[in-house]
Amino acid sequence: GNPELPTAVNITWSSINFKTILQWQPKPSGYFYTVEINGMTSDTKRKCILTAETECDVTDVLRNVKETYTAHILSVMPSEMDNFEEPPFAVSEKFTPYNQTVLGKPEIKNYTQKGSKLTVVFQDPLTPYTFPNGSFQSIRDIFQHDLEYKLYYWKDQSSGKKDTRTKSHTFEVSVDSTKNYCFYIQGIIPSRREDRNGQESMVLCTSVGRNILDEYGAEVFIIIAVIAIAVFTLAIVLSVILCKRKKAKAAREKEPLNGV
């Protein structure tokens, strides 16, 4: 091998919904990298052969998501690829996709607030893996009963949050029918020791029975009231001034002309 070649450092696994990218440093100069993925019970697979990049998409060689993998990042010269001697390499931390991939954001399909019931319907994030018919597997297809979702909800313009869980695609919660509510959803894997909570969905708010006071708050009404009082006062002052000027003009017209 060539022990003078630098080896990779700062090797990290980045995985969301089982799409997994391996990253490292430094940028190569005068040499290349080749990635080898080694499973505990599977054969070694090579990816990103002779790459000048410092990242590699290894999703397709991690299909056995419950397997534990390590990555060997080889520093190689093109002329040495056929040599029997092992090139210098760095080894990553262990990675188990089932335990460590991050759950992505759920997609909220629709929501309604009718009377005292808030209903939220959502969809599982998809993974890069497919069924034999070509359709993409969702994270629920892989995690099955290990997957739950949590709904966080609160009265609009309030800081007090409530939450509830489900293993289905629908939440139904009791709410105050006179108030609007905001909410978001998050996937969770309760059996995990780490990375239990997934990414949060976007925050949405209902708009049932929303009035101007709910929308803008009392401060705006105070400002409007102050402006209205100022305009009313100005109108009275102007009326008084105009009235006095009219009276003064009428008095001048009644005075006899000088010299008559």
KEGU-101243 format. One record per residue (C-alpha): residue number from 1; residue in one letter; x negated, y negated, z negated. Coordinates in steps of 0.1 Angstrom, whole numbers. Layout:
BEGIN
 resi resn    xx    yy    zz
  NUM    A     X     Y     Z
...
This chain:
BEGIN
 resi resn    xx    yy    zz
    1    G     0     0     0
    2    N    -9   -37    -2
    3    P   -10   -47   -38
    4    E   -19   -83   -28
    5    L    16   -90   -15
    6    P    39  -109   -39
    7    T    68   -89   -54
    8    A   103  -102   -59
    9    V   113  -119   -91
   10    N   146  -132  -106
   11    I   166  -104   -91
   12    T   203  -108   -97
   13    W   235   -90   -87
   14    S   264  -112   -77
   15    S   297   -94   -73
   16    I   333  -105   -70
   17    N   361   -81   -62
   18    F   334   -55   -53
   19    K   318   -76   -26
   20    T   282   -75   -39
   21    I   252   -96   -30
   22    L   217   -89   -42
   23    Q   195  -121   -46
   24    W   159  -127   -55
   25    Q   129  -150   -51
   26    P   105  -161   -36
   27    K   108  -168     1
   28    P    84  -146    19
   29    S    54  -160    39
   30    G    35  -136    61
   31    Y    54  -106    49
   32    F    90   -92    47
   33    Y   114   -75    22
   34    T   132   -43    25
   35    V   159   -33     0
   36    E   164     2   -13
   37    I   195    11   -33
   38    N   191    40   -57
   39    G   221    57   -74
   40    M   220    79  -104
   41    T   235   108   -84
   42    S   232    96   -48
   43    D   206    94   -22
   44    T   184    63   -16
   45    K   198    40    10
   46    R   179    12    28
   47    K   195   -22    35
   48    C   182   -55    50
   49    I   151   -39    65
   50    L   122   -63    72
   51    T   142   -93    62
   52    A   128  -128    57
   53    E   158  -137    36
   54    T   161  -135    -2
   55    E   196  -120    -4
   56    C   212   -89     9
   57    D   249   -78    11
   58    V   248   -43    -3
   59    T   286   -38    -6
   60    D   289    -9    18
   61    V   263    12     0
   62    L   281     8   -34
   63    R   313    26   -24
   64    N   311    49   -54
   65    V   320    21   -77
   66    K   316    41  -109
   67    E   280    50  -100
   68    T   252    31  -116
   69    Y   226    16   -92
   70    T   192     0   -92
   71    A   176   -19   -64
   72    H   140   -16   -53
   73    I   129   -47   -33
   74    L    99   -37   -13
   75    S    73   -63    -1
   76    V    61   -50    32
   77    M    41   -59    64
   78    P    58   -46    96
   79    S    27   -26   104
   80    E    29    -7    71
   81    M    65     6    75
   82    D    53    39    88
   83    N    26    44    62
   84    F    30    71    36
   85    E    17    49     8
   86    E    43    31   -12
   87    P    44    -7    -8
   88    P    46   -30   -38
   89    F    81   -34   -51
   90    A   102   -49   -79
   91    V   131   -32   -96
   92    S   164   -48  -105
   93    E   185   -44  -136
   94    K   211   -15  -135
   95    F   244   -24  -119
   96    T   278    -5  -121
   97    P   304   -21   -99
   98    Y   334    -8  -118
   99    N   321   -23  -150
  100    Q   305   -55  -137
  101    T   322   -69  -106
  102    V   341  -101  -114
  103    L   379  -101  -109
  104    G   387  -128   -83
  105    K   416  -153   -84
  106    P   451  -138   -82
  107    E   473  -154   -55
  108    I   506  -168   -67
  109    K   532  -159   -40
  110    N   562  -177   -55
  111    Y   577  -190   -88
  112    T   611  -202  -100
  113    Q   625  -217  -131
  114    K   662  -211  -134
  115    G   678  -220  -167
  116    S   657  -207  -195
  117    K   638  -181  -174
  118    L   604  -187  -156
  119    T   596  -161  -130
  120    V   562  -158  -114
  121    V   553  -134   -86
  122    F   517  -129   -76
  123    Q   494  -107   -55
  124    D   463   -87   -63
  125    P   429   -98   -48
  126    L   417   -76   -20
  127    T   383   -58   -19
  128    P   360   -53    11
  129    Y   368   -15    10
  130    T   394     0    33
  131    F   418    30    34
  132    P   415    54    63
  133    N   442    35    82
  134    G   420     3    80
  135    S   440   -17    55
  136    F   421   -33    27
  137    Q   422   -18    -8
  138    S   432   -42   -36
  139    I   415   -43   -70
  140    R   446   -25   -84
  141    D   440     4   -60
  142    I   406     8   -76
  143    F   412    -1  -113
  144    Q   447    13  -114
  145    H   460    14  -150
  146    D   428    -3  -163
  147    L   440   -36  -147
  148    E   462   -61  -165
  149    Y   472   -97  -158
  150    K   477  -125  -183
  151    L   500  -155  -177
  152    Y   491  -187  -196
  153    Y   520  -212  -196
  154    W   528  -245  -214
  155    K   553  -274  -213
  156    D   543  -300  -188
  157    Q   522  -328  -204
  158    S   517  -306  -235
  159    S   485  -289  -248
  160    G   502  -259  -266
  161    K   496  -227  -245
  162    K   514  -194  -247
  163    D   505  -162  -230
  164    T   519  -129  -220
  165    R   506   -98  -202
  166    T   519   -74  -175
  167    K   507   -45  -154
  168    S   532   -53  -126
  169    H   532   -81  -101
  170    T   558  -102  -118
  171    F   561  -123  -150
  172    E   594  -133  -166
  173    V   593  -155  -197
  174    S   618  -175  -217
  175    V   613  -212  -216
  176    D   631  -244  -225
  177    S   655  -251  -197
  178    T   652  -289  -202
  179    K   614  -289  -197
  180    N   590  -283  -168
  181    Y   562  -258  -173
  182    C   527  -254  -159
  183    F   509  -220  -157
  184    Y   481  -200  -142
  185    I   472  -162  -140
  186    Q   441  -143  -148
  187    G   432  -106  -143
  188    I   417   -87  -172
  189    I   401   -53  -178
  190    P   408   -46  -215
  191    S   385   -15  -216
  192    R   354   -35  -207
  193    R   330   -47  -233
  194    E   318   -76  -211
  195    D   333   -95  -181
  196    R   368   -86  -193
  197    N   384  -118  -180
  198    G   386  -126  -143
  199    Q   387  -159  -124
  200    E   417  -181  -131
  201    S   443  -188  -104
  202    M   452  -223   -94
  203    V   475  -242  -119
  204    L   510  -247  -107
  205    C   539  -266  -123
  206    T   577  -264  -120
  207    S   597  -294  -111
  208    V   632  -285  -123
  209    G   651  -315  -138
  210    R   620  -337  -136
  211    N   629  -373  -142
  212    I   610  -405  -138
  213    L   601  -406  -175
  214    D   587  -370  -173
  215    E   567  -380  -142
  216    Y   552  -412  -152
  217    G   555  -415  -190
  218    A   569  -442  -213
  219    E   539  -465  -206
  220    V   551  -473  -171
  221    F   586  -483  -184
  222    I   570  -506  -210
  223    I   550  -523  -182
  224    I   581  -526  -160
  225    A   601  -541  -190
  226    V   573  -567  -196
  227    I   573  -577  -160
  228    A   611  -579  -159
  229    I   611  -602  -190
  230    A   584  -624  -175
  231    V   603  -627  -142
  232    F   635  -635  -161
  233    T   618  -661  -183
  234    L   602  -677  -152
  235    A   636  -679  -135
  236    I   651  -697  -165
  237    V   622  -721  -167
  238    L   624  -729  -130
  239    S   662  -733  -132
  240    V   658  -758  -161
  241    I   631  -778  -142
  242    L   652  -779  -110
  243    C   683  -790  -130
  244    K   663  -818  -147
  245    R   649  -830  -114
  246    K   684  -831   -99
  247    K   697  -852  -128
  248    A   668  -876  -125
  249    K   673  -880   -88
  250    A   710  -886   -92
  251    A   703  -913  -119
  252    R   678  -931   -96
  253    E   704  -931   -68
  254    K   729  -948   -91
  255    E   706  -977  -100
  256    P   713 -1011   -81
  257    L   688 -1020   -54
  258    N   662 -1047   -64
  259    G   669 -1081   -49
  260    V   706 -1076   -43
